[in-house]
């Protein structure tokens, strides 16, 4: 069975939190929000949730992770649509 995108996203954010202790709290905050589905492509929290995530990550200075988002790594799967 495939891991839901929101779970993969949260897990990757938590990996970054572990690797970057100075920013761990910020990464964890993003992870908690991701777990709720706040940034799911087909969610209704924002006009374009994944773009919202990208913008917030960029504003926080997490440009490498934002680039992963922009490259589609955390886009919803066909099954999730």
C-alpha angles and dihedrals in degrees: 000000000000120000111243114254092240090056093048090049093050091047093051092048089052091051088056090049090055092046094047110044093175090061099030094112093054093046090048091052089054090047093053091051091047091053090060091056093249092141099038113135092233097041124113100223094099136011087252110009097188091052089050089054091049092050094048093047090050092049089051090053095250093131097153092055090042088055090055089053091048090050090059099250091137100036114132117264123244089255091056094053 
